[in-house]
């Protein structure tokens, strides 16, 4: 089961992009993901056709992908601030958006504004 702790560990472990696209497990997308996703690779773009064309996750530059991971029911495409969970059994896609942490400057500015 993929819970918040697992997701945070994924972000921590795969915080950097691989040095080469050869390090990504790209064949896993074609072997494990359900056929309804109609996943394609065009040049350096990963295209997930089960998502609408207007979705920012429909076409992803492979240079932005940190990892492609295999789980029991999904294949996960890990990016810097999001993870795309592609179902192995249906056309379902779930996206986890990472909550961005405030910088020290933002926190200090927030405290100063609250005092006014």
N, C-alpha and C positions, 0 to 999 in steps of 0.2 A: 504494500500500500504506500502511496506517495503522499506523505503529510508535509506540514510546514517545515519540520526538522530536516527531512530528506531534501526538500527544495533548497533550504539554506545551505546544506552541505554541498549540493550540486553547484550553487553559485560560488561557494568558497573554493571548491576543488578545481573548478573550471573557470577561474577568474581571468585567465588569459587565453588568447587565441593560440592555436597550434602554430608551429613555425612553418608547417607545410600542409597543404590540403590533403596530402597522402595520409596524414595522421587521423583524419576524420573517417569514421566508419560509414561512408556514403552508401555502399552496397546494402547496408541494413535498411535504409529507407525503401529500397525496392523489394527486398526480401520479406520484410516483416509488416510494413504498413499495408492496410487494406487497399484493395484495388480501386475503390471509389475515390481515393485521394488523387489518383492520376498524377503522381509526383514526376516531375521532369527536371533535368539539368540542361540548361542552355547556356553555353559559355561558362561564366562563373556565377550563374544565378540558379538558385534552388527555387522551383515553382511548385506550390501546393495548390492544385486546381480545385480541391474541395473547399477552398476559401474563396470568397468573392474577389473579383478583380480589384475592387477599391480598398480591400483590406491591406494595411501596411505589412502584413505577414504573408501575403500571397506570393510575392517575389522577394527573395532574400539573397543578397550577395554572399556567396560562400566564404568570402574573406572575413565576414562578420560572425561566422559560426564558431563557437568555442568547442563544442562537442556534439556528437550524436550518440545517444545512449539507448540501450535496450532494457525495457522493463517487462513485467509479465503481460500487461494488456496494452501498453503504449510504447511508442518510440519517441524519445525526447530530443528536440533540437534546442541546444543551449546557446543563447546569445548573451550579451553583456548584461542586459537588464530585463530579460524575459526568457521564458522557456515555452516552447510550443510542444504540446503533448498530442501526438498523432495516434489515433486508435488503430489497433491491429485487427479489430473485429467489425468496425463500422466506419462510416464517413465522418465520425465525430472528431472534432479538434478542440482542445482546450488550451488557453494561453494564460500563463501566469506572468503578471507584471510585477517586477521587483519594486518595492517601495524605496524611493531614493532617500538617503539620509541627509539631513541638513548639515551644511558646513558650519564650522565654528563661527564664521562671520555672520551667517544667517541666524544662528542662535543668539548671538550677542545683539544683533540688530532687532530681533524679536523681543528680547528682554528690555531694550531701550525704548522701543515703541510702546510696550506694555506699561512702562513707568510713566509715560506722558499723560 
